[in-house]
Amino acid sequence: MAGRSTGDGAASWRQFEALLTKAELSPFYVLFGKERYFIREAVARLKERVVPSPDLRELLLHSVVASEVSGAELADLGRSEPFFSGTQLILVRDADKLRERDQKELQTYAEDPAPFTHMVFLTGEEFPKGALFTFLKKRYPGACQGFQSLKHGACVEWVRKMAKEKGLERHLTPEILEGLVETGQASLGSLERQLATLALYVQDLEQDKIEDSLPFAMPEIALQQSYRFTDPLLKADLADALQVLDRLVGQGIAPLALLSRIAWEIRKIWQFKDEMERGQVSDSFLRSVRIQPFKKAMYASAARQLSWNALGKVFFSLGETDRLLKSSRLAPQIHLEELCERIARLVAAGGRFKR
């Protein structure tokens, strides 16, 4: 494979981490490979290094899609001095779709890049083709990094490391670790999401002072997929929510159990909105209602979008759906889909949708 890739995602990550410890960062990075988890981590680390202040990221962090911008525009952006002193970061997504003309314009810029700009090209599974990337690989070989899927043993060790970071080390037995990665095909990103779900479950165990380890078969259907269902719903991504709903119903998940999951999320939004208006959304509150810190922004957005009146309508719809699931002759999925549509449209419309 072209570019710099050992075929071992963990080794590639260690190489990249070493690059980030250097005093001077490269003006360019090309990130590719199957294991998207490492690419997301790499971008997060670059954000922290190049634009350490979250307050300035709106001004100093630029994210563009290659098909929507020309090479000349990217080069001009690279040469434009930041509004504040320091450095700026430009993320070019789907960079393998840059046209030949755009690559040539960017290559001219790459031969003499601005000292205050770092440009990151995010591509697919393979090192991208074209004159620009051939030039970058020759000029900045260490910054062209591929992250491949981990082999089974390395994947188990990496999951063990992530579990420790999430406070799950005591609960995850060797059997559960093996079960999580038994297919050898799971991505680290999906495994991390499962661990995040398990962390919520552990909160229940610890609050109830239960010493048992996690049940082996618990992660996939019981909680993890239900979050895949409710998360897009709270973001008003109806298509994604309905797709997951269809899959869960097909797997035999009880319709009332899915309704209960939706109701639980709506109650959390109600609590979040109440705390937000009091200015008291603390870490202790998040733990008390079992909201993971990285999901705080999602709940805050939903709480802002849904007025108290809209939340009241949602609770009424929950009650109606419960009644219909127990009495209607129509397929239960139809009523759940109608409920999802109401919630998604209310969130999307900022609570103004009437039904």
KANORPE-V865602 format. One record per helix or strand. SS is the DSSP state (A for helix, B for strand). FROM is the first residue (numbers start at 1). LEN is the number of residues. Records with the same first field share a line. If there is no record, write none. Layout:
SS->FROM-LEN ; FROM-LEN
This chain:
B->4-1 ; 28-5 ; 61-5 ; 88-6 ; 117-6 ; 144-3
A->9-12 ; 36-15 ; 54-7 ; 66-3 ; 71-9 ; 95-3 ; 100-11 ; 131-9 ; 141-3 ; 152-14 ; 174-7 ; 188-20 ; 219-16 ; 238-13 ; 255-24 ; 283-6 ; 293-13 ; 308-20 ; 332-17
